Amino acid sequence: MVKDLVCGMEVDEEKAPAKLEYKGKMYYFCAPVCKEPFEKEPEKYIKPHRRCC
């Protein structure tokens, strides 16, 4: 199981309804609706957001 970086849902790599290769790594999504924003701004979802100074 892997995490859908857009919605946070756990996704089975073998059964994922949507997937995308980006910079040599495969990303898995629970649905095409989660894949779409990742395609537009992948770095927004890949890089961790800092909430502190």
Secondary structure, DSSP 8 states (H G I E B T S, - for coil): -EE-TTT--EE-TTT-SEEEEETTEEEEESSHHHHHHHHH-HHHHHS------
